[in-house]
Amino acid sequence: MRLLDYIAPERITLDLAARDRKAAIAEMVSLMCAQSPSEYRDKILCDVLKREEAISTAIGEGIAIPHAKCESAPGAVIAVGRAAQGIDFNALDGRPVDIIFMIVSPQRDAGLQLKILALLARLFKDRTLVDQIRAAKAPQDVISLLSRFDEATRL
């Protein structure tokens, strides 16, 4: 399994405009669903916000992983966002979030989302890699970093 199977450069933004959690999630959903009908985007947004309201997906150290299982999702998709100004995600450590990896996966395949979350947990343990994502200048830089991570985790 590789993260890049679910991430594409057009679903990466390094300059989120949002200033709060709900706006950040909405912006990420729009990025993720840019080519989708508006009713699909609305459903995804509703599902992700519902999950986020249950408990914050901020994992600390400035990172959040909003996610949802959606009935209408044909497959798993990840969008990546960076917010230089930081966004309050109600993290337990109180730190604002500046890196967001959003996952939407099919409801019928709960195991897939867990596998992706496990991969992201490994990724975020590598503080150097996280710092490199924070310093990336373009979406392709993030793709290159994730490609190296994918290769290293396959060994």
C-alpha positions as CSV (number, residue, x, y, z in Angstrom):
1,M,0.0,0.0,0.0
2,R,1.3,3.5,-0.9
3,L,0.1,6.9,0.1
4,L,0.6,8.1,-3.4
5,D,-2.1,5.7,-4.6
6,Y,-4.6,8.1,-3.0
7,I,-2.9,11.6,-3.4
8,A,-2.5,13.7,-6.5
9,P,-0.8,17.1,-6.9
10,E,-4.1,18.8,-7.7
11,R,-5.4,17.7,-4.2
12,I,-2.5,19.5,-2.4
13,T,-2.6,23.1,-1.4
14,L,0.2,24.8,0.5
15,D,-1.7,28.0,1.2
16,L,-5.0,27.3,2.9
17,A,-7.0,30.5,3.2
18,A,-9.2,29.2,6.0
19,R,-8.8,30.7,9.5
20,D,-11.0,28.2,11.4
21,R,-11.5,24.4,11.5
22,K,-14.9,24.3,9.7
23,A,-13.7,26.6,6.9
24,A,-10.5,24.6,6.6
25,I,-12.4,21.3,6.2
26,A,-14.7,23.0,3.6
27,E,-11.7,24.2,1.7
28,M,-10.1,20.8,1.8
29,V,-13.3,19.1,0.6
30,S,-13.6,21.6,-2.3
31,L,-10.0,20.7,-3.2
32,M,-10.7,17.0,-2.9
33,C,-13.9,17.2,-4.9
34,A,-13.1,19.9,-7.5
35,Q,-14.3,17.7,-10.4
36,S,-17.3,16.3,-8.6
37,P,-21.0,17.4,-8.6
38,S,-21.9,19.9,-5.8
39,E,-24.3,17.4,-4.1
40,Y,-21.4,15.0,-3.8
41,R,-19.2,17.7,-2.2
42,D,-22.0,18.6,0.1
43,K,-22.4,15.0,1.3
44,I,-18.6,14.6,1.8
45,L,-18.5,17.9,3.7
46,C,-21.4,16.8,5.9
47,D,-19.8,13.5,6.7
48,V,-16.4,15.0,7.5
49,L,-17.8,17.7,9.7
50,K,-20.0,15.2,11.5
51,R,-16.9,13.1,12.3
52,E,-15.0,16.2,13.4
53,E,-17.7,17.3,15.7
54,A,-17.7,13.9,17.5
55,I,-14.0,14.4,18.4
56,S,-11.2,16.5,17.0
57,T,-8.9,14.8,14.5
58,A,-6.0,17.0,15.6
59,I,-3.3,14.6,16.7
60,G,-0.9,17.2,18.1
61,E,2.4,18.7,16.9
62,G,0.4,20.9,14.4
63,I,-1.2,18.0,12.5
64,A,-4.8,17.0,11.9
65,I,-6.3,14.1,9.9
66,P,-9.9,14.8,9.3
67,H,-11.6,11.8,7.8
68,A,-14.9,10.1,7.1
69,K,-16.3,7.0,5.6
70,C,-18.8,8.0,2.9
71,E,-21.4,5.8,1.3
72,S,-21.0,7.5,-2.1
73,A,-17.2,7.4,-2.2
74,P,-16.0,5.2,-5.0
75,G,-12.6,4.8,-3.5
76,A,-10.2,6.4,-0.9
77,V,-8.9,9.9,-1.6
78,I,-6.5,12.0,0.4
79,A,-6.2,15.8,0.2
80,V,-3.3,17.7,1.8
81,G,-3.3,21.2,3.0
82,R,-0.9,23.5,4.7
83,A,-1.9,26.6,6.7
84,A,1.1,28.8,7.5
85,Q,-1.0,30.8,10.0
86,G,-2.2,27.7,11.9
87,I,-5.8,26.8,12.6
88,D,-7.4,25.9,16.0
89,F,-8.5,22.3,15.7
90,N,-9.0,21.9,19.4
91,A,-5.9,19.8,19.7
92,L,-5.1,18.2,23.0
93,D,-1.7,19.8,23.0
94,G,-3.3,23.2,22.3
95,R,-1.1,23.8,19.3
96,P,-2.7,25.2,16.1
97,V,-2.7,22.9,13.1
98,D,-0.7,23.8,10.1
99,I,-0.7,20.4,8.3
100,I,-3.9,18.7,7.3
101,F,-4.2,15.3,5.6
102,M,-7.9,14.7,4.9
103,I,-9.1,11.1,4.1
104,V,-12.4,10.1,2.5
105,S,-13.0,6.4,2.0
106,P,-15.9,4.1,1.1
107,Q,-18.1,3.1,3.9
108,R,-18.0,-0.5,2.7
109,D,-14.2,-0.8,3.2
110,A,-13.5,0.3,6.8
111,G,-10.2,-1.5,6.8
112,L,-8.8,0.7,4.0
113,Q,-9.2,3.9,6.1
114,L,-7.5,2.2,9.0
115,K,-4.5,1.2,6.8
116,I,-4.2,4.7,5.5
117,L,-4.4,6.1,9.0
118,A,-1.6,3.7,10.1
119,L,0.6,4.8,7.2
120,L,0.0,8.4,8.2
121,A,0.9,7.7,11.8
122,R,4.2,6.3,10.6
123,L,4.8,9.3,8.3
124,F,4.2,11.8,11.2
125,K,6.6,10.0,13.5
126,D,9.4,11.2,11.1
127,R,9.9,14.7,12.4
128,T,12.4,15.5,9.6
129,L,9.9,14.6,7.0
130,V,7.1,16.6,8.6
131,D,9.5,19.6,8.7
132,Q,10.2,19.1,5.0
133,I,6.5,19.1,4.3
134,R,6.2,22.3,6.2
135,A,9.0,23.8,4.1
136,A,7.7,22.5,0.7
137,K,7.5,25.2,-2.0
138,A,5.1,23.4,-4.4
139,P,2.7,20.4,-4.4
140,Q,5.2,18.5,-6.4
141,D,7.7,18.8,-3.5
142,V,5.2,17.1,-1.3
143,I,4.6,14.4,-3.9
144,S,8.4,13.8,-4.0
145,L,8.6,13.6,-0.2
146,L,5.7,11.2,0.0
147,S,7.2,9.1,-2.8
148,R,10.4,8.7,-0.8
149,F,8.3,7.8,2.2
150,D,6.4,5.2,0.2
151,E,9.6,3.6,-1.0
152,A,11.1,3.5,2.4
153,T,8.0,1.9,4.0
154,R,8.0,-0.8,1.3
155,L,11.4,-2.1,2.3
